[in-house]
Amino acid sequence: IAHGNLTGGVENNADLTFHDVEEDEQPQIEKLPEHSCRYCGIYESSCVAMCTVCLHRESPLGETQLECYQCASRNVFMLGFIPAKADSLVVILCRHPCAQIASQKDPNWQGEEWKPLINERQLLSWIVNIPSEQAQLRARHITAAQASRLEDLWKEHPKATVEDLDRPGVDTEPESVLLRYEDAFHYRRIFAPLVREEAEFDRKTKESQTQSVGHVRWDQGLNKKHLAFFHLPKFMEGSMKLMIGDELRLKHSQTIEREWQCLGQVFKIPDNHSDEIGIEMRAAASEKMPTDPRINFTCEAVWNSTSFDRMYQALNTLEKDPHCVSQYIFHKLMGHDIDEILFKVQQPKRLSAPGLPELNHSQMHAVKTVLMRPLSLIQGPPGTGKTVTSATIVYHLVQQTQGQVLVCSPSNIAVDQLAEKIHRTGLKVVRLYAKSREALDTNVEFLALHAQLKALKESAELQKLQQLKEEIGELSAADQERYINLKKMSEHKLLAAADVICCTCSSAADARLSRIKIKCVLVDESTQATEPEVLVSIVRGVRQLILVGDHCQLGPVILCKK
């Protein structure tokens, strides 16, 4: 860090040479010490810190490792300080939970006066000094865009410098998206490399999160599955993202026979009760786990390519299948000029849907307009009733077309909220979750396909096999095959009988929906999705598409800055 800029390195006594430059000309810096800022080149010992974060040993505070006094957390963005009443010193504590319980731990600590170590996007000046004006003028001038590119380059080449950004081949940018495309081949040629770049970046990020977890606590679930509990330091520090349903691989090589490894699915993340990670192992109940307490395990994040594969497939479908969307929607997607089309529909006498709040004038106008058009966009800031309006539109679409409506969103939370609103209208709603999320508790679990499957009384044989599997943990080969066939048949029956199917955009390509014909699709929070992600939900022969969102709110999460 050079007062707020992250970097790393070790100290060295190399010479530093500056050449005289004209005003406004970038200074030429040679032979920078290894502890200098990797961004701007500033090297004054009191103005730099290692990215761990550790201060320079010649700084006024010495070679100090910035960490929480209580829990040793080193996430500098979560750290702050509180003054002690009796002594002229400060105590560094993390925001949560240590700062909140500081006064309970020691009456001399003034927890209510906790202040962060970072203010105005830089470390406090008493920790890392602000460089002098002369040092700042002579430093390397680097833009935010260059800093971002350099950080991306460090992921593959940790020793890369700013000068490496100008080397041929380092900054090969993919083609930018356009407002108009010649045809589906041109469209795919632009978007496929972007999806590939994001997928590769996501894969490398996941695979770089390998870490030692030490000892593992083993248990057994009610379904006889093996459960493993352990601590993940990177997760606690905030440098690793983890969600329930994610896959992790536990492994070790400390036994004579062979290296042991096994996949598991996260079912518990740190909470108020425990800071352990819990995973359910994908191994037979009869398989023996390495429970020796002397074994130290390594944990690897497992990359899941499903969402990216489905985006690729959607782009291929758009290119090769001329009937995957209506010609009107296709030409609009390509940015072509095309005559507007209006459906001949009989507007409902009462626009407000049963079980939902009454619509205002603006919402009623939106409903009327959408029902007549093959492609619509509804925009509005928070609090304007977009969710109620969307649920009302879905209700009237079902009543008019007598067909099924697919409701999607890039966010599971948004899908759940809209599914609950639509259910209030009295329509038959099925919430389709990815199989990795079926174990999660939600407020619309009673609408979930897997929950409705369990409550289905018409298939006594399926219920019996399901109960047997839960009690024993596994079925015989013949019973398992029969169970899978019965389950597929029942799932299709439930989905085919639904008025509305709700799922994420990616889950719209789920194999369980392959035989379901969908003509109308509504995409909520569409501005938070990438274009190929929305495409997954519409290349199913869709004839009417409604996009809902707010372009002034958060856009899609793109990890790769290219």
C-alpha positions in Angstrom: 0.0 0.0 0.0 1.1 3.5 -0.7 -1.4 5.2 1.5 -4.4 3.4 0.4 -3.2 1.6 -2.8 -2.9 -2.2 -2.3 0.4 -3.9 -3.2 2.9 -6.3 -1.8 6.6 -7.0 -1.7 9.7 -7.2 0.5 12.2 -4.7 1.5 15.4 -4.1 -0.4 18.1 -1.4 -0.5 18.2 -0.8 -4.2 18.8 2.7 -5.5 16.1 4.9 -6.9 16.8 7.2 -9.8 14.5 9.9 -11.2 15.2 11.7 -14.5 14.3 15.3 -14.8 11.1 15.8 -16.7 9.2 18.6 -18.1 6.0 19.7 -16.4 3.0 17.4 -17.1 5.4 14.7 -18.5 5.3 11.2 -16.9 8.5 10.7 -14.8 10.7 7.8 -15.7 11.4 5.7 -12.6 14.2 3.2 -12.5 15.4 0.6 -9.9 12.6 1.0 -7.5 13.0 -0.8 -4.1 11.0 -4.1 -3.9 8.9 -2.6 -1.1 7.8 0.3 -3.3 4.1 0.6 -4.3 3.4 -1.6 -7.3 1.0 1.0 -8.6 2.5 4.4 -8.2 6.1 3.6 -7.2 6.2 5.6 -3.9 8.7 3.9 -1.6 9.0 6.1 1.6 8.9 3.6 4.4 6.4 5.5 6.5 4.0 5.7 3.5 3.9 2.0 2.5 2.4 -1.2 3.9 2.4 -4.8 2.7 -0.9 -6.1 1.4 -1.1 -8.6 4.3 -1.4 -5.7 5.7 1.9 -5.2 7.5 3.6 -1.9 8.0 7.2 -1.3 7.0 9.7 -2.1 9.7 11.2 1.4 9.4 7.8 3.1 9.8 7.0 5.0 13.1 4.8 2.0 14.3 7.4 -0.6 13.2 6.7 -3.9 11.4 3.2 -4.2 12.8 0.7 -6.7 11.5 -2.7 -5.1 11.4 -5.1 -7.6 12.9 -8.0 -7.8 15.4 -6.7 -8.0 19.0 -9.5 -10.5 19.9 -10.0 -12.9 16.9 -6.8 -12.1 14.8 -8.9 -11.2 11.7 -6.7 -9.5 9.1 -9.3 -8.1 6.8 -8.3 -4.5 6.9 -11.7 -3.3 5.6 -13.3 -4.8 8.7 -10.8 -3.4 11.2 -11.1 -0.4 13.4 -9.8 1.0 16.6 -11.2 2.0 20.0 -9.4 4.1 22.7 -8.7 2.6 26.1 -9.9 4.6 29.1 -6.9 4.1 31.3 -4.0 4.1 29.0 -2.9 6.3 26.1 -3.3 3.5 23.6 -5.8 2.2 21.1 -7.0 -1.4 20.5 -7.6 -2.7 17.0 -10.7 -4.7 16.7 -12.9 -6.0 13.9 -16.3 -4.4 13.4 -18.2 -7.6 14.1 -18.5 -9.2 16.6 -15.4 -8.0 18.6 -16.1 -4.3 18.6 -19.7 -4.9 19.6 -18.8 -6.9 22.7 -15.6 -4.9 23.5 -16.9 -3.3 26.7 -18.1 -6.7 28.0 -14.6 -8.1 27.5 -12.8 -5.3 29.2 -14.4 -2.3 31.0 -11.4 -0.1 30.0 -12.3 -0.4 26.3 -14.7 2.2 24.9 -16.5 0.1 22.3 -19.0 2.8 21.4 -16.1 4.9 20.0 -15.0 2.3 17.5 -13.8 3.9 14.2 -12.6 2.2 11.0 -8.9 2.1 10.0 -9.9 3.1 6.5 -11.5 6.5 5.9 -12.0 8.3 2.5 -10.7 5.1 0.7 -7.3 5.2 2.5 -5.7 4.0 5.7 -5.7 6.6 8.5 -2.6 8.9 8.3 -1.4 7.8 11.8 -1.0 4.3 10.4 0.4 5.1 6.9 1.6 8.6 6.3 0.4 10.6 3.3 3.3 11.1 0.9 4.6 14.6 0.5 3.5 16.7 -2.5 6.9 16.4 -4.0 6.8 12.6 -3.7 3.3 12.5 -5.2 4.4 14.7 -8.2 7.4 12.4 -8.9 5.4 9.2 -8.5 4.1 7.1 -11.4 0.7 8.5 -12.5 -1.6 5.5 -12.9 -5.3 5.6 -13.8 -8.0 3.5 -12.2 -8.4 1.6 -15.4 -4.7 0.8 -15.5 -4.8 -0.3 -11.9 -7.7 -2.6 -12.7 -5.9 -4.1 -15.6 -2.8 -4.6 -13.6 -4.8 -6.5 -10.9 -6.2 -8.8 -13.5 -2.7 -9.4 -14.9 -1.4 -10.3 -11.4 -3.8 -13.2 -11.2 -1.8 -14.9 -14.0 1.6 -13.2 -13.5 2.1 -12.1 -9.9 5.4 -10.2 -10.7 3.9 -8.1 -13.5 4.5 -4.4 -13.5 2.7 -1.4 -14.9 5.2 -1.5 -17.8 3.9 -4.9 -18.8 0.5 -3.4 -19.6 2.0 -2.0 -22.8 3.5 -5.3 -24.0 1.9 -6.8 -27.2 -0.8 -9.4 -26.4 -1.3 -8.4 -22.8 -4.3 -6.3 -23.3 -6.2 -8.0 -26.1 -9.8 -6.8 -25.6 -12.7 -8.8 -26.9 -15.1 -7.1 -29.3 -17.6 -4.8 -27.7 -21.3 -5.4 -27.8 -23.2 -3.5 -30.4 -26.7 -2.0 -30.8 -27.2 -3.7 -34.1 -26.1 -7.2 -35.4 -26.2 -8.5 -38.9 -27.6 -11.9 -37.9 -27.5 -14.6 -35.2 -24.0 -15.7 -36.3 -22.7 -12.1 -35.8 -24.6 -11.9 -32.4 -23.0 -15.2 -31.2 -19.5 -14.1 -32.5 -19.7 -11.1 -30.2 -21.2 -12.6 -27.1 -19.6 -16.1 -27.0 -16.0 -14.7 -26.3 -17.4 -12.5 -23.5 -19.1 -15.5 -21.9 -15.9 -17.5 -22.3 -13.8 -14.7 -20.7 -16.1 -14.6 -17.7 -16.2 -18.4 -17.4 -12.4 -18.6 -17.4 -12.1 -15.8 -14.9 -14.7 -17.4 -12.6 -12.9 -20.8 -12.9 -9.5 -19.4 -12.0 -11.0 -17.5 -9.1 -12.6 -20.6 -7.7 -9.6 -22.9 -8.2 -7.3 -20.4 -6.5 -9.3 -20.7 -3.3 -7.6 -23.9 -2.1 -6.6 -23.7 1.6 -5.7 -25.8 4.5 -8.5 -26.4 7.0 -6.6 -28.5 9.6 -8.8 -30.9 11.5 -12.3 -31.9 10.5 -15.2 -32.8 12.8 -17.3 -35.7 11.5 -21.0 -36.4 12.1 -23.8 -38.3 10.4 -27.1 -36.7 9.2 -30.6 -38.0 9.6 -30.4 -39.3 6.0 -27.3 -41.4 7.0 -25.0 -39.1 4.9 -21.6 -38.2 6.3 -21.2 -34.6 7.4 -18.0 -32.7 7.8 -17.5 -29.5 9.8 -14.4 -27.3 9.7 -13.2 -23.7 9.7 -12.3 -21.7 6.5 -10.0 -18.8 7.4 -10.4 -17.2 3.9 -14.1 -17.1 4.3 -13.9 -15.5 7.7 -11.5 -12.9 6.4 -13.9 -12.1 3.5 -11.5 -13.2 0.7 -13.6 -16.2 -0.2 -17.3 -16.2 -1.2 -19.4 -19.2 -0.3 -23.1 -20.0 -0.5 -25.2 -22.9 0.6 -25.3 -25.3 -2.2 -21.8 -24.7 -3.4 -19.5 -27.7 -3.9 -16.2 -28.2 -2.0 -13.6 -31.0 -2.2 -12.0 -32.3 0.9 -8.7 -34.1 0.4 -5.6 -35.3 2.2 -2.5 -37.4 1.5 -1.5 -38.4 5.0 -2.3 -42.1 4.8 -0.1 -44.8 3.4 -2.7 -46.3 1.1 -3.6 -43.4 -1.2 -4.6 -39.8 -1.4 -8.2 -39.4 -0.2 -10.6 -36.9 -1.6 -14.4 -36.5 -1.7 -16.9 -34.0 -2.9 -19.3 -32.3 -0.6 -22.1 -29.8 -0.8 -22.3 -26.8 1.6 -25.4 -26.9 3.8 -24.1 -24.6 6.6 -22.1 -21.4 6.7 -20.9 -19.5 9.7 -23.8 -18.0 11.7 -24.5 -16.7 15.2 -24.4 -20.2 16.6 -21.2 -21.4 15.1 -18.4 -20.2 12.8 -18.0 -23.7 11.2 -18.6 -24.6 7.6 -20.7 -27.7 7.2 -20.7 -29.9 4.0 -22.7 -33.1 3.2 -20.3 -35.6 1.6 -21.3 -37.2 -1.7 -20.3 -40.7 -0.6 -22.3 -43.8 0.2 -23.4 -44.1 3.8 -21.4 -47.4 4.0 -18.1 -45.7 2.9 -15.7 -45.1 5.7 -14.5 -41.5 6.2 -10.9 -40.6 7.4 -12.0 -39.6 11.0 -8.5 -39.8 12.5 -8.1 -36.5 14.4 -4.4 -36.4 13.5 -5.2 -35.9 9.8 -5.0 -32.3 8.4 -7.2 -31.7 5.4 -7.1 -29.4 2.4 -10.3 -27.8 1.0 -10.8 -26.9 -2.6 -13.6 -24.9 -4.2 -15.2 -26.8 -7.1 -16.1 -24.7 -10.1 -19.5 -25.3 -11.6 -19.8 -24.5 -15.3 -23.5 -25.1 -15.7 -24.7 -21.5 -16.0 -22.0 -20.7 -18.6 -22.7 -23.9 -20.5 -26.4 -22.9 -20.7 -25.5 -19.5 -22.0 -23.3 -21.1 -24.7 -26.2 -23.4 -25.6 -28.6 -20.5 -25.8 -26.3 -18.6 -28.2 -26.0 -21.8 -30.3 -29.7 -22.3 -30.4 -30.4 -18.8 -31.5 -27.9 -19.2 -34.3 -29.1 -22.6 -35.6 -32.8 -22.7 -34.8 -34.9 -20.1 -36.5 -38.0 -21.1 -34.6 -36.5 -20.7 -31.1 -38.1 -17.2 -30.7 -40.6 -15.3 -32.8 -39.3 -13.4 -35.8 -40.4 -10.1 -34.2 -38.4 -10.8 -31.0 -35.5 -12.0 -33.0 -35.2 -8.9 -35.1 -35.6 -6.7 -32.0 -32.8 -8.6 -30.4 -30.6 -8.0 -33.4 -31.5 -4.3 -33.3 -33.2 -4.4 -36.7 -35.9 -1.9 -37.7 -39.2 -3.8 -37.9 -42.9 -2.8 -38.0 -44.6 -2.8 -34.7 -47.1 -5.6 -33.9 -50.1 -5.5 -31.7 -52.0 -8.6 -30.5 -55.8 -8.6 -30.8 -56.8 -9.1 -27.2 -59.9 -8.3 -25.2 -58.8 -6.1 -22.3 -60.1 -7.4 -19.0 -62.9 -5.4 -17.4 -61.1 -5.4 -14.1 -57.3 -4.9 -14.3 -56.4 -5.5 -10.7 -55.8 -9.2 -9.9 -57.5 -11.0 -7.0 -55.5 -11.1 -3.8 -53.3 -8.2 -4.9 -53.4 -4.4 -4.1 -55.5 -2.2 -6.4 -53.4 -0.8 -9.3 -52.9 2.9 -9.8 -53.3 4.7 -13.1 -49.7 4.2 -14.2 -49.8 0.5 -13.3 -53.1 -0.1 -15.2 -51.6 1.6 -18.3 -48.6 -0.7 -18.1 -50.8 -3.8 -17.8 -53.0 -2.8 -20.8 -50.0 -2.1 -23.0 -48.1 -5.3 -22.1 -51.0 -7.5 -22.9 -51.1 -6.2 -26.5 -47.4 -6.3 -27.3 -45.0 -9.2 -28.1 -42.1 -7.3 -26.5 -42.4 -5.0 -23.5 -40.2 -3.2 -21.0 -41.4 -2.0 -17.6 -39.1 0.3 -15.8 -39.5 2.0 -12.4 -37.6 2.9 -9.3 -38.0 1.0 -6.0 -41.4 1.4 -4.4 -43.4 1.9 -7.6 -45.0 -1.5 -7.5 -43.2 -3.3 -10.2 -43.6 -6.7 -8.4 -47.4 -6.2 -8.0 -47.7 -5.0 -11.6 -45.7 -8.1 -12.8 -47.9 -10.5 -10.9 -51.0 -8.8 -12.3 -49.6 -9.1 -15.8 -48.9 -12.8 -15.3 -52.4 -13.4 -14.0 -54.0 -11.8 -17.1 -51.7 -13.6 -19.5 -52.7 -17.0 -18.0 -56.4 -16.0 -18.2 -56.2 -14.8 -21.8 -53.8 -17.3 -23.4 -54.9 -20.4 -21.4 -51.2 -21.3 -21.6 -48.3 -21.5 -19.2 -46.2 -18.5 -18.3 -42.5 -18.8 -17.3 -41.4 -16.2 -14.8 -37.6 -15.8 -14.4 -35.0 -13.5 -12.8 -31.3 -13.7 -12.3 -31.9 -13.6 -8.5 -33.4 -16.4 -6.5 -34.7 -13.8 -4.0 -36.6 -11.9 -6.7 -38.1 -15.1 -8.1 -39.3 -16.1 -4.6 -40.9 -12.7 -4.0 -42.7 -12.8 -7.4 -43.8 -16.4 -7.0 -45.4 -15.5 -3.6 -47.3 -12.6 -5.2 -48.5 -14.7 -8.1 -49.7 -17.4 -5.7 -51.9 -14.9 -4.0 -54.0 -14.5 -7.2 -55.1 -18.2 -7.0 -53.0 -19.4 -10.0 -51.2 -22.8 -9.8 -47.5 -21.9 -9.2 -44.5 -24.2 -9.2 -41.2 -22.8 -8.0 -38.4 -24.8 -9.7 -35.1 -24.7 -7.8 -31.7 -25.9 -8.9 -31.2 -29.3 -7.3 -28.3 -27.8 -5.3 -30.7 -25.4 -3.6 -33.5 -27.8 -2.7 -32.3 -28.2 0.9 -32.6 -24.4 1.6 -35.5 -23.0 3.7 -37.5 -20.3 1.9 -40.8 -18.6 2.4 -42.2 -20.2 -0.7 -40.9 -23.7 -0.1 -44.5 -25.0 -0.2 -44.5 -24.0 -3.9 -41.3 -25.7 -4.7 -41.4 -28.7 -7.1 -39.6 -31.0 -4.7 -41.9 -30.0 -1.9 -45.0 -30.6 -4.0 -43.5 -33.9 -5.1 -43.3 -35.1 -1.5 -46.9 -34.0 -0.9 -48.2 -35.8 -4.0 -50.5 -38.5 -2.7 -51.3 -40.1 -6.1 -48.0 -42.0 -6.3 -47.9 -44.3 -3.3 -44.9 -46.2 -4.8 -42.9 -43.1 -5.2 -43.6 -42.0 -1.6 -42.6 -45.4 -0.3 -39.3 -45.4 -2.2 -38.6 -41.8 -1.1 -39.2 -42.7 2.5 -37.0 -45.8 2.2 -34.2 -43.7 0.7 -34.4 -41.1 3.5 -34.3 -43.9 6.2 -31.6 -46.1 4.7 -29.6 -43.4 2.8 -29.4 -45.4 -0.5 -31.5 -47.8 -2.6 -30.7 -50.9 -4.5 -29.9 -50.5 -8.2 -33.3 -51.7 -9.3 -35.2 -49.6 -6.8 -33.0 -46.6 -7.7 -33.9 -46.9 -11.4 -37.6 -47.2 -10.6 -37.4 -44.3 -8.2 -35.8 -42.0 -10.8 -38.4 -43.0 -13.5 -41.3 -42.4 -11.1 -39.8 -39.1 -10.0 -39.4 -37.8 -13.5 -43.0 -38.7 -14.4 -44.4 -37.0 -11.3 -42.3 -33.9 -11.8 -43.5 -33.6 -15.4 -47.1 -34.0 -14.3 -46.8 -31.2 -11.7 -45.0 -28.9 -14.1 -47.5 -29.6 -16.9 -50.4 -28.8 -14.6 -49.0 -25.5 -13.4 -50.3 -22.2 -14.7 -47.0 -20.4 -13.8 -43.4 -21.8 -13.5 -40.9 -19.7 -11.6 -37.2 -20.2 -11.7 -33.9 -18.3 -12.3 -32.9 -17.5 -15.9 -30.3 -20.2 -15.9 -32.7 -22.8 -14.5 -35.0 -22.2 -17.5 -32.7 -24.6 -19.3 -33.2 -27.3 -16.7 -33.8 -30.7 -18.2 -37.1 -31.0 -16.2 -38.5 -28.2 -18.4 -37.4 -29.7 -21.7 -40.9 -31.1 -22.6 -42.8 -28.0 -21.3 -44.0 -25.6 -24.1 -43.7 -22.0 -23.1 -44.9 -19.1 -25.2 -44.9 -16.2 -22.6 -41.9 -15.3 -20.5 -41.6 -12.5 -17.9 -38.0 -11.6 -16.7 -37.9 -9.7 -13.4 -34.9 -7.6 -12.4 -33.7 -8.0 -16.0 -31.2 -5.2 -15.7 -29.3 -7.3 -13.2 -28.8 -10.1 -15.8 -26.4 -10.3 -18.8 -27.9 -10.6 -22.2 -26.9 -14.2 -22.7 -28.3 -15.1 -19.3 -31.8 -13.7 -20.3 -31.4 -15.5 -23.6 -31.4 -18.8 -21.8 -35.0 -18.3 -20.7 -36.4 -17.2 -24.1 -34.9 -19.6 -26.7 -37.8 -21.9 -26.1 -40.2 -20.8 -28.9 -41.2 -17.7 -27.0 -43.8 -15.4 -28.6 -44.3 -12.8 -25.9 -41.5 -11.4 -23.7 -41.8 -8.9 -20.8 -38.7 -7.4 -19.3 -39.0 -5.7 -15.9 -36.3 -3.8 -14.1 -34.7 -0.5 -13.1 -31.7 0.6 -15.1 -30.7 3.0 -12.4 -30.1 0.2 -9.9 -27.4 -2.4 -9.8 -26.3 -4.0 -13.1 -25.2 -7.5 -13.6 -22.2 -8.8 -11.6 -19.3 -9.2 -14.0 -16.1 -10.4 -12.4 -13.8 -10.2 -15.4 -13.1 -6.5 -16.1 -12.3 -7.2 -19.7 
